[in-house]
Amino acid sequence: MTADDELAFLRAFEQTAVTKPQIVADNVLTGIFLTDIRYRTALSAVLLQEAVEAGRRLALVCAALAGRTIPPARALARPLPNLDEWQVFAEAVGGFDDAAQVLDWLHVDTSALLSAEEMIAFGGLTRLNSAVRVLQDGPPEVSTERDEAGTAILVLRAYTRTGERAEVRLPLVDDQIIALGDMAGDFVAWTRDFLGAYLDARSGR
């Protein structure tokens, strides 16, 4: 792959693969509170899946930019991070005290400073560990249950590669549903900023 081919691939990756979760999440949020209540469970599950995909894509890009042992285009052609790889990423981010450390880690300039600050302020990417575990191998089983207070709970279940049963639960309340869409948007914005800073540097901008 020539340098021009690599840049073309990375720009296409940034415009499509990276942005896809936000596009889907935005469209789901547009209609989820207007559609039939019977569809809210399925749509909320889609929102969670898109938020997790956006987070894993963020982890993939950060690993590619931080490592540089192979060209980023090749690194980004790999599958999305599994749970173990996600945890390494989440713990690495949790260990940073300020945004400058994130920029040094990714080898990008201060054009991505705001996203680095927001990623640190997000606090606790490990909160998504259970969701990544359930979703890492594909679409889960989706259902709803009621807690003792009568609140509807979204339940996603799946079998892991080792045959263990994994699940994640989320209250089906408006603020939680909106937060999933916001999370997907934040992850996409940070990913685009970090990758964009790298691409601008490569292009001499």
C-alpha positions as CSV (number, residue, x, y, z in Angstrom):
1,M,0.0,0.0,0.0
2,T,1.5,3.4,-1.0
3,A,1.4,6.4,1.3
4,D,-1.4,7.9,-0.8
5,D,-3.4,4.7,-0.6
6,E,-2.9,4.5,3.1
7,L,-4.2,8.1,3.6
8,A,-7.1,7.4,1.3
9,F,-8.0,4.4,3.4
10,L,-7.7,6.2,6.7
11,R,-9.9,9.1,5.5
12,A,-12.5,6.7,4.3
13,F,-12.3,4.8,7.6
14,E,-12.8,8.0,9.5
15,Q,-15.8,9.1,7.4
16,T,-17.6,5.8,7.4
17,A,-16.6,3.1,10.0
18,V,-15.9,5.7,12.7
19,T,-19.1,7.8,12.1
20,K,-21.5,4.9,11.6
21,P,-22.4,4.4,15.3
22,Q,-23.3,8.1,15.7
23,I,-25.4,8.1,12.5
24,V,-27.4,5.1,13.7
25,A,-27.7,6.4,17.2
26,D,-28.9,9.8,16.1
27,N,-31.6,8.3,13.9
28,V,-32.8,5.9,16.6
29,L,-33.0,8.8,19.1
30,T,-35.0,10.8,16.7
31,G,-37.8,8.4,16.8
32,I,-37.5,6.2,19.9
33,F,-39.8,8.4,22.1
34,L,-42.4,8.8,19.3
35,T,-42.7,5.2,18.2
36,D,-44.8,2.4,19.7
37,I,-43.7,1.5,23.2
38,R,-43.4,-2.1,22.1
39,Y,-40.4,-1.1,20.0
40,R,-38.5,0.7,22.7
41,T,-36.7,-2.4,24.0
42,A,-35.3,-3.3,20.6
43,L,-34.3,0.3,19.8
44,S,-32.6,0.8,23.2
45,A,-30.7,-2.4,22.5
46,V,-29.5,-0.9,19.2
47,L,-28.4,2.3,21.0
48,L,-26.4,0.3,23.5
49,Q,-24.8,-1.8,20.7
50,E,-23.9,1.4,18.8
51,A,-22.4,3.1,21.9
52,V,-20.3,0.0,22.6
53,E,-19.2,-0.3,18.9
54,A,-18.1,3.4,19.0
55,G,-16.2,2.8,22.2
56,R,-14.4,-0.2,20.8
57,R,-13.6,1.8,17.6
58,L,-12.1,4.5,19.8
59,A,-10.0,1.8,21.5
60,L,-8.9,0.4,18.2
61,V,-7.8,3.9,16.9
62,C,-6.0,4.8,20.1
63,A,-4.1,1.5,20.0
64,A,-3.1,2.1,16.4
65,L,-1.9,5.6,17.1
66,A,-0.2,4.7,20.4
67,G,1.7,1.7,19.1
68,R,2.8,2.6,15.6
69,T,4.6,-0.8,15.4
70,I,2.7,-1.4,12.2
71,P,1.2,1.3,9.9
72,P,-2.1,2.6,11.3
73,A,-4.0,1.6,8.2
74,R,-3.0,-2.1,8.8
75,A,-3.8,-1.8,12.6
76,L,-7.2,-0.4,11.9
77,A,-8.1,-3.2,9.5
78,R,-8.1,-5.6,12.5
79,P,-11.3,-6.8,14.2
80,L,-12.7,-4.5,17.0
81,P,-11.0,-5.0,20.4
82,N,-12.3,-7.9,22.5
83,L,-12.9,-7.6,26.2
84,D,-9.3,-8.1,27.2
85,E,-8.1,-5.5,24.7
86,W,-10.9,-3.1,25.8
87,Q,-9.9,-3.4,29.4
88,V,-6.2,-2.7,28.6
89,F,-7.4,0.5,26.8
90,A,-9.8,1.6,29.5
91,E,-7.2,1.1,32.3
92,A,-4.6,3.0,30.3
93,V,-6.9,6.0,29.9
94,G,-7.9,5.7,33.6
95,G,-4.2,6.1,34.5
96,F,-3.7,9.5,32.8
97,D,-3.8,12.6,35.0
98,D,-4.1,15.2,32.3
99,A,-4.9,15.6,28.6
100,A,-1.2,16.2,27.6
101,Q,-0.4,12.7,28.6
102,V,-3.1,11.4,26.3
103,L,-1.7,13.4,23.4
104,D,1.8,12.1,24.1
105,W,0.5,8.6,24.3
106,L,-1.2,8.9,20.9
107,H,1.6,11.0,19.3
108,V,-0.8,13.7,18.2
109,D,-0.7,17.5,18.6
110,T,-2.8,19.9,20.6
111,S,-5.5,20.1,17.9
112,A,-7.0,17.1,19.7
113,L,-6.6,18.6,23.2
114,L,-10.3,19.1,23.9
115,S,-11.2,15.5,23.0
116,A,-8.4,14.3,25.3
117,E,-9.7,16.4,28.1
118,E,-13.2,15.1,27.6
119,M,-12.1,11.5,27.5
120,I,-10.3,11.9,30.8
121,A,-13.3,13.7,32.3
122,F,-15.7,10.9,31.1
123,G,-14.2,8.8,33.9
124,G,-14.5,5.1,34.1
125,L,-14.5,3.5,30.7
126,T,-14.4,0.3,32.6
127,R,-18.1,0.8,33.3
128,L,-18.6,-0.6,29.8
129,N,-16.8,-3.9,30.5
130,S,-20.0,-5.9,31.0
131,A,-21.5,-4.5,27.8
132,V,-18.4,-5.2,25.8
133,R,-18.3,-8.8,27.2
134,V,-21.8,-9.4,26.0
135,L,-21.5,-7.8,22.6
136,Q,-17.9,-8.7,21.6
137,D,-19.0,-11.8,19.6
138,G,-22.1,-10.4,17.9
139,P,-25.7,-9.6,18.4
140,P,-27.1,-10.7,21.9
141,E,-30.4,-12.1,23.1
142,V,-32.5,-9.1,24.1
143,S,-35.4,-9.0,26.6
144,T,-37.0,-6.9,29.3
145,E,-37.7,-7.6,33.0
146,R,-39.2,-5.5,35.8
147,D,-37.3,-4.6,39.0
148,E,-39.0,-4.4,42.4
149,A,-40.1,-0.8,41.7
150,G,-41.7,-1.8,38.5
151,T,-39.1,-0.1,36.3
152,A,-38.5,-1.8,32.9
153,I,-35.0,-3.2,32.6
154,L,-33.3,-3.9,29.3
155,V,-31.4,-7.2,29.5
156,L,-28.8,-8.3,27.0
157,R,-27.4,-11.9,27.2
158,A,-24.9,-13.9,25.3
159,Y,-22.5,-16.8,25.6
160,T,-18.8,-15.9,25.6
161,R,-16.2,-17.7,23.6
162,T,-15.5,-19.9,26.7
163,G,-19.2,-20.9,27.0
164,E,-20.0,-18.6,29.9
165,R,-23.3,-16.8,30.1
166,A,-22.8,-13.0,30.2
167,E,-25.4,-10.3,30.6
168,V,-25.8,-6.6,31.0
169,R,-28.7,-4.7,32.4
170,L,-29.9,-1.1,31.8
171,P,-33.0,0.7,33.1
172,L,-35.3,1.7,30.3
173,V,-35.8,5.3,31.5
174,D,-35.5,8.3,29.3
175,D,-32.3,9.8,30.7
176,Q,-30.5,6.4,30.4
177,I,-31.6,6.0,26.8
178,I,-30.5,9.6,25.9
179,A,-27.2,9.0,27.6
180,L,-26.5,6.0,25.3
181,G,-26.9,8.2,22.3
182,D,-24.7,10.9,23.8
183,M,-22.1,8.3,24.7
184,A,-22.0,7.1,21.1
185,G,-21.6,10.7,19.9
186,D,-18.8,11.5,22.3
187,F,-16.8,8.4,21.4
188,V,-17.2,9.1,17.7
189,A,-16.1,12.7,18.1
190,W,-13.0,11.8,20.1
191,T,-12.1,9.1,17.6
192,R,-12.4,11.5,14.7
193,D,-10.4,14.1,16.5
194,F,-7.5,11.8,17.3
195,L,-7.4,10.2,13.9
196,G,-7.9,13.6,12.2
197,A,-4.9,15.0,14.1
198,Y,-2.8,12.2,12.8
199,L,-4.1,12.6,9.3
200,D,-3.5,16.4,9.3
201,A,0.1,15.8,10.5
202,R,0.7,13.2,7.8
203,S,-0.7,15.6,5.2
204,G,1.4,18.5,6.4
205,R,-1.6,20.7,7.5
